[in-house]
Each structure stands twice: as structure tokens, then as C-alpha cells.
Amino acid sequence: MHQIVEAIVEQLTTLPGSKVTLRLEIDAEVPSGLDRAKVRTLIENANTLGFSERSVE
């Protein structure tokens, strides 16, 4: 992520009048599933990091 910010985002934000939006989507498959404690930890971490959408299915 740091390299993306340096190489792309910082270059775009220096342009007059520019508006930059960065989105991150995470898809993961866990064949054995997740226990309640892991789901709770993932959602708490997403909240702490400021994710706008948080769901574990």
C-alpha cells in the first residue's frame, strides 16, 4: 500500500483541483470457516481501521 500511495496517489494529489479516492476490497476464502472469536476480531479491527463496510460471511 505504501508503494501505491507514493507512486500513484501522491502524484495525483499534487495536480491542481484533483480529487483522489482510494478503495480497498478484501475477499478471502477460508475452507474450514471462522470461529466466533476470529469473526469478532476481524470486525473490531475493521472498525478500528475505519473501514466503511464490514462484513464476514
C-alpha positions as a Python dict, from the first residue, in 0.01 Angstrom:
ca = {
    (1, 'M'): (0, 0, 0),
    (2, 'H'): (283, 236, 80),
    (3, 'Q'): (424, 200, -273),
    (4, 'I'): (83, 268, -428),
    (5, 'V'): (45, 584, -223),
    (6, 'E'): (392, 707, -316),
    (7, 'A'): (383, 613, -685),
    (8, 'I'): (24, 697, -773),
    (9, 'V'): (-177, 881, -508),
    (10, 'E'): (86, 1139, -420),
    (11, 'Q'): (141, 1213, -789),
    (12, 'L'): (-231, 1269, -846),
    (13, 'T'): (-289, 1479, -535),
    (14, 'T'): (-26, 1731, -645),
    (15, 'L'): (-234, 1825, -951),
    (16, 'P'): (-443, 2140, -905),
    (17, 'G'): (-809, 2064, -841),
    (18, 'S'): (-757, 1690, -821),
    (19, 'K'): (-977, 1471, -606),
    (20, 'V'): (-849, 1122, -533),
    (21, 'T'): (-1045, 834, -383),
    (22, 'L'): (-873, 512, -286),
    (23, 'R'): (-1074, 194, -226),
    (24, 'L'): (-962, -140, -88),
    (25, 'E'): (-1168, -456, -114),
    (26, 'I'): (-1062, -776, 57),
    (27, 'D'): (-1200, -1115, -47),
    (28, 'A'): (-1086, -1422, 143),
    (29, 'E'): (-1192, -1784, 139),
    (30, 'V'): (-1133, -1997, 448),
    (31, 'P'): (-1237, -2356, 371),
    (32, 'S'): (-1251, -2453, 739),
    (33, 'G'): (-1461, -2147, 827),
    (34, 'L'): (-1409, -1894, 1105),
    (35, 'D'): (-1496, -1926, 1471),
    (36, 'R'): (-1685, -1651, 1652),
    (37, 'A'): (-1372, -1513, 1818),
    (38, 'K'): (-1196, -1468, 1482),
    (39, 'V'): (-1503, -1301, 1328),
    (40, 'R'): (-1527, -1065, 1627),
    (41, 'T'): (-1155, -981, 1597),
    (42, 'L'): (-1183, -914, 1222),
    (43, 'I'): (-1484, -685, 1264),
    (44, 'E'): (-1324, -498, 1557),
    (45, 'N'): (-1007, -448, 1352),
    (46, 'A'): (-1208, -322, 1054),
    (47, 'N'): (-1385, -75, 1282),
    (48, 'T'): (-1056, 46, 1429),
    (49, 'L'): (-908, 93, 1082),
    (50, 'G'): (-1211, 292, 967),
    (51, 'F'): (-1347, 54, 703),
    (52, 'S'): (-1684, 183, 583),
    (53, 'E'): (-1823, -164, 510),
    (54, 'R'): (-1753, -456, 739),
    (55, 'S'): (-1896, -800, 695),
    (56, 'V'): (-1787, -1157, 742),
    (57, 'E'): (-1999, -1421, 576),
}
